[in-house]
């Protein structure tokens, strides 16, 4: 296996890690409006991800940086062609981070309500737009002979991509719902379990349609295996949620996220951005990669740094592993 193939796999792993972790993170943000009934319950939901949300976003920075270093042509075409949706995602992530930090800085109800609204929308929009972006990458976009994107925003808003956005939004919301069930106690936990069944059922239908569409259009044997794993894991997660086994439900919803992202990348390889104008103009792991020497240096750096990052993040989740409820909240005195 060539180094550019290795780095395609590593970038796929980074995006998978990002969507696994930030997926439930986005889901919890959406649930601040769908599940919480009062300000105390919103505080509980936000506190479930409070210690980890910023660490989850590091996976995005690493995935973007690795793409820039390993496949500069891919990075340039992707970020120029998808400039507006990626800018919206970036603004949402900035607003979301500020909202988490500033929400409790003042006691006024209007102040806190506005920041809670920002958390909701800044979680919902990226969850939707990431699905639109990756669905377009899989489907193929208008890339010319100079390996440059020549389409426009409306080309990205096609039915397949919009369905992909709805699927990732639903899947991340389900992932977040079972995470809340795993991390809370009392009435919030029970309502999260009931909501997980409804959201999960809708997600299963949407995901099945989208994945079958992807398989019929771009799939092969590997992507078919990923499709089967994704659907089986999602259905089993629903059964675990119904039985009150939140740990298994969360693990299986995570497997669903992993399988869906794996299917995306399996349908792509050896392309990284297929051209819908001419297959010969597609960006591939070969024509868009950096030099072998650059990839070699990157491999050594990743081999040393990645285990340390994984150990630290795993330790963080272990430290903050216990359930919380409204009775754990300190008084809201400013």
N, C-alpha and C positions, 0 to 999 in steps of 0.2 A: 504494500500500500504506500503510495506516494504521500509526502508531507502535506500537500494541498488537500488530499482526501482526508487525512487525519484531522486537519483543521476544520474541514467542513463538518466532520462528526463532532469535534469539540465545540464549535459554535452552535450546532444543534443541541448539544447538552446544555450549554449556557442558556439558550432560549427556553429549553424545557424547564430548567431550574427556575428561571425567572417567572414563567407562567404558573408553575406549581406553587411558588411562594407568593408572588404578587397576585395570583389568581384569587386565593381566599382573602387576601388583603383588600383587593377591589370589592370582593363580595361583601365583606363586612361593612365597607363604606356605603354600599347600596342598601344594606340592611338597616342602616341608621334611620332610614325613612320607612322601610317596609315592615320592620319587626319591632323596633323600639316604640313604646307607647308614651314615654315621658322622658324628661331630661336625665334622670338618674339612669334609666336603661340605656340611653344613648352613651352616657359616660362609661357604662359597663362594656358596651360593644367596642367603643374606641380604645378602652384599656386592654381589651383582649389582644389587640395588635400594636398597642403603644410601644412595647419594648422591641418590636421586630420589624416594623414597617420600613424603616430607613435601611436596615440591613438587607431586606428583600430587594430594594431598588438597586443595590450594588450589582446584582446579577445583570440588570439592564445595562449599566455602565460598562461592565466587563464584556458583555455580548457585543455592544456597539464598538468598543475599543478593539476587540479581537477581530471584528469584521473589517474595521478600518486598516488594521495592520496586516492581516492575512489576505484579505481580498479587497484591495483599494478600489478596483473598478466596480465591484458589487456595491461597496459603500457609497461611492460617488453617484452611481445611477439610482440607487435606492433612495438616498436622502435628497437628491435633487428632484426626482420624479414624484416622490411622495412627500414633498416639502410641507404642504399645508396640513395634511392629517397628522404628520409627525410633529409639526409645530404645535398643533392643538394638544396632542398628547403631552408634549414637554410643558406647555403652560399649565395643563391640568395637574401634572405631577408637582410643579412648583407651588401652585395654589393649594394643593392638597397638603403638602408638607407644612406650609405656613399655617394652614387651618388647624392642623393637629397641635402645633406649638402655641398658637395665639388664642385658641378658643377659650381657654380658661384664664386668660390674663386679666379679664375684666368681668365683673359679676352681672352686668346688665343683661337682661333676657334677650333683647334685640341683638346685641353683640354676639352672644353665643349661638343664637338661632341662625344668624347670617353665616357664621363659620360652619355650622352643621350642614346648612344648605350647600355650601362650597364643597364640603367633604363628599356629599352625596353625588353631585354632578361631576366632580373631579375624579370620582371613582367609576361612575357609570360610563362616561365618554371614552376614557382609555380602554376599558373592557370591551366596548363595542368597536372602537377604531383599530385595535390590534387585530381583531378578527377580519375586518375589512382589508387591512394591509396584507396580512399573510394569505388570505384567500386570493387576492390579486396576484401576489407573487406566484402562487401555485398555478393559477389560471393562465398566467402569461400577460405581459403588458407590451405596449408599443415601444419597442427598442429598434433603432435603425442600424444601419451598417457601421456607424461610428460608435456603436454600443452606448448610445445615449437615448434616454426616454424622450419620446416626442408626442406623447399623449397629453391629456389635460385632466382636470379634476373629475369631470363628468364621466370620463372613461373608467375611473376607479369605482364609480357608484353604480355598478352593474348588479343584476339580481343575485348572481352567485356570491359576490363579495358582500353584499348587504346581508344575505342569509348567513354567511360566515361570521359577520359581526354580531348578529342576533344570537348565534350559537355560542360564541365565546362569552358574551354577556350573560346568557342563561347559565352556562357551565360554571363560570366564575362565581355567580350568585349562589348556585347550588353548593359549590366548594366552600364558599364563605358560610353558608347556612350550617353545614355539618361541622365546620370549625367552631362556630359559635356554640353549637350543641356540645362540643367536646370541651369547651373552655368555660362554660358557665354553669350555674346551679339555679335551682328553683324554677319559677314560672318562665323566665326567659329561655331556659333550656328546653322546657316542654313545648313552648311555642315555636322554637327553632326546629325541633324535631317534626312538628306538624307541617311547618312551612317547607321544610326540606322535601317532604313527600310530594307536595304540590309542584314546587319548582323543579324537582328532579324528574317528575313525570313529563312535564312540558319540555325540559331539556332533552330527555331521551328521544322524544319524537323529532324535535328539531335536529338534533345531532345525527340521528339515523338518516334523515333525508339528505342532510348536507354531506355526510361521509359517503353515502351511496352515490351521490352525484359526483363527488371527487373521484371515487373509485372507478366509476363508469367512464369518466373523462380522461383521467391521468394515471389510473392505478395499475399496479402490478401485483405479484404474489406477496411481496413484502408489505405493501400498503394494505392489502387485504387482511393479512394477519393483524396489523395494527388496528384496522377497523373492527375486527372481531373482538380483540382485547378491549378496545374502548367501549363497545356496546355491552359486552359481558360485565365489565367492571362497573359501569354506570348502573346497570340493572341490579347487580349484587349490592352496590352501595345503597340503593333504594331499600332493598330488603334489610340491610343492616340498620339503616336509619329507622325503619319501621319497628324493628326489634329493640331499639334503644341502645344499640352498640355503636356509639359515636366514634370510637377509635377506629373500628373497622370501616365505618362509613367514610370517615375522612381519608383513610389510607386508600380506599378504593376510588373515591372521587379524585384523589391525586393520581392514581393509576390511569384514570380516564383522561385527565389533562395530559399526562405523559404520552399516552398512546395517540391522542389527537395530534399533538405536536410532532411526534415521530412519524405519523402518516404524512404530514405536510412535507417533511424533509425527505422521506423515502420517495415521494412522488416527484420531488425536485431533482435529486441526484441523477446524473452529474451536472445538471444545470444549477445555477443559483438564482437566476432570473430569466425565465424563458421569454423569448420574443414571440408575440402574437402576429407579427408581420412576416417573419421568415425564421424558421428554426435555426438556420445558419447564423443568424445575428444574435442568438441567445448568449447570455453570460454564463460561463461554465466554471468549474473549479480550476480548469487549466488556463483559460484566457483572461481570468480576472484575478489571479493569485499574485502574491508577492514573490520575490526571488527565493530559491531554495535556502540560501543563507539566512535571510530574514526569518523564514519559517523555522529554521533550525534553532536560532536564538530564542524565538518565541516559545518553542517547545521546551527548552531548558528552563526558561523563566516560569512557564506554567506548571511544569513538573515540581518545582520547588515551592511556589507560592500557593497553588490551589489546595493542597492538603491542609496547610495552615489556616486558610480561610474557612474551609469546611469544618475543621475542628472548632474554630472559634464560634462560627454561627451555630453549630450543633450544641455547643456549651450554652450559648445564649438561650436557645429554646428549652434546654434542660432546666436552667435556672428559673425560667418563667413558665413552668409547665403546669402549675396548679390552676384549678378552676376559680372563678370569681363570681360574685353576685352583688346586688345592690347593697347588701349589708356589709360588704367589705369596703365601701366607699367612705372616705373621710368626709367630714363636714365640708360643705362648699363655701366656707368663709373665705373671703378674698384676702 
